[in-house]
Amino acid sequence: MTDTVYPSRRPWLFASLRGLRADWLPRDLLAGLLLTAIAVPEQLATARLAGLPPEAGLIAFVAGLRGLRDVR
């Protein structure tokens, strides 16, 4: 499979990582950990308040992240 924009390059598994610079990595990892530490317990609590199983909160969290990624 070839990339139509760059025929000599292999396509990226995650296209959003294409412009990532190595010096951004520590801050990006910290931001991801903070987001997870705040959002996952919040989603679990929201699901419980709604009378749903905690798994529903985790599914909502993943769906939200997926939607956020597609906005770019």
C-alpha positions as a Markdown table, in Angstrom:
| # | Residue | x | y | z |
|---|---|---|---|---|
| 1 | Met | 0.0 | 0.0 | 0.0 |
| 2 | Thr | 1.4 | 3.4 | -1.0 |
| 3 | Asp | 0.6 | 6.8 | 0.3 |
| 4 | Thr | -0.8 | 9.0 | -2.4 |
| 5 | Val | 0.8 | 12.2 | -1.0 |
| 6 | Tyr | 4.2 | 10.8 | -0.4 |
| 7 | Pro | 4.6 | 7.7 | -2.7 |
| 8 | Ser | 8.1 | 7.0 | -1.4 |
| 9 | Arg | 7.1 | 6.9 | 2.2 |
| 10 | Arg | 5.1 | 4.3 | 4.1 |
| 11 | Pro | 1.8 | 5.5 | 5.6 |
| 12 | Trp | 1.7 | 6.2 | 9.3 |
| 13 | Leu | -0.3 | 4.1 | 11.6 |
| 14 | Phe | -1.5 | 7.2 | 13.4 |
| 15 | Ala | -1.6 | 10.2 | 11.0 |
| 16 | Ser | -1.8 | 12.6 | 13.9 |
| 17 | Leu | 1.8 | 11.6 | 14.9 |
| 18 | Arg | 3.2 | 12.7 | 11.6 |
| 19 | Gly | 4.4 | 16.2 | 12.8 |
| 20 | Leu | 5.4 | 15.1 | 16.3 |
| 21 | Arg | 8.8 | 16.4 | 17.5 |
| 22 | Ala | 10.8 | 14.5 | 20.1 |
| 23 | Asp | 11.0 | 17.5 | 22.4 |
| 24 | Trp | 7.2 | 17.6 | 22.7 |
| 25 | Leu | 7.0 | 14.0 | 23.9 |
| 26 | Pro | 7.4 | 14.6 | 27.7 |
| 27 | Arg | 4.8 | 17.3 | 27.8 |
| 28 | Asp | 2.4 | 15.3 | 25.6 |
| 29 | Leu | 2.7 | 12.3 | 27.8 |
| 30 | Leu | 2.1 | 14.4 | 30.9 |
| 31 | Ala | -1.0 | 16.0 | 29.3 |
| 32 | Gly | -2.3 | 12.5 | 28.4 |
| 33 | Leu | -1.8 | 11.2 | 31.9 |
| 34 | Leu | -3.5 | 14.2 | 33.5 |
| 35 | Leu | -6.4 | 13.9 | 31.1 |
| 36 | Thr | -6.8 | 10.3 | 32.0 |
| 37 | Ala | -6.4 | 10.9 | 35.7 |
| 38 | Ile | -9.2 | 13.5 | 35.6 |
| 39 | Ala | -11.6 | 12.2 | 33.0 |
| 40 | Val | -11.8 | 8.5 | 33.8 |
| 41 | Pro | -13.0 | 8.9 | 37.4 |
| 42 | Glu | -15.4 | 11.6 | 36.2 |
| 43 | Gln | -16.9 | 9.3 | 33.6 |
| 44 | Leu | -17.2 | 6.4 | 36.1 |
| 45 | Ala | -19.0 | 8.7 | 38.5 |
| 46 | Thr | -21.3 | 10.1 | 35.8 |
| 47 | Ala | -22.3 | 6.6 | 34.7 |
| 48 | Arg | -23.0 | 5.6 | 38.3 |
| 49 | Leu | -25.2 | 8.7 | 38.8 |
| 50 | Ala | -27.1 | 7.8 | 35.7 |
| 51 | Gly | -27.7 | 4.3 | 37.0 |
| 52 | Leu | -25.5 | 2.7 | 34.4 |
| 53 | Pro | -22.6 | 0.3 | 34.9 |
| 54 | Pro | -19.1 | 1.8 | 35.1 |
| 55 | Glu | -18.2 | 0.3 | 31.8 |
| 56 | Ala | -20.7 | 2.7 | 30.1 |
| 57 | Gly | -18.6 | 5.6 | 31.5 |
| 58 | Leu | -15.4 | 4.1 | 30.1 |
| 59 | Ile | -17.1 | 3.6 | 26.7 |
| 60 | Ala | -18.3 | 7.2 | 26.7 |
| 61 | Phe | -14.7 | 8.3 | 27.5 |
| 62 | Val | -13.3 | 6.4 | 24.6 |
| 63 | Ala | -16.0 | 7.6 | 22.3 |
| 64 | Gly | -15.3 | 11.2 | 23.3 |
| 65 | Leu | -11.6 | 10.8 | 22.6 |
| 66 | Arg | -12.4 | 9.3 | 19.3 |
| 67 | Gly | -14.7 | 12.2 | 18.4 |
| 68 | Leu | -12.1 | 14.7 | 19.5 |
| 69 | Arg | -9.5 | 13.0 | 17.3 |
| 70 | Asp | -11.8 | 13.2 | 14.3 |
| 71 | Val | -12.4 | 16.9 | 14.7 |
| 72 | Arg | -8.9 | 17.8 | 13.5 |
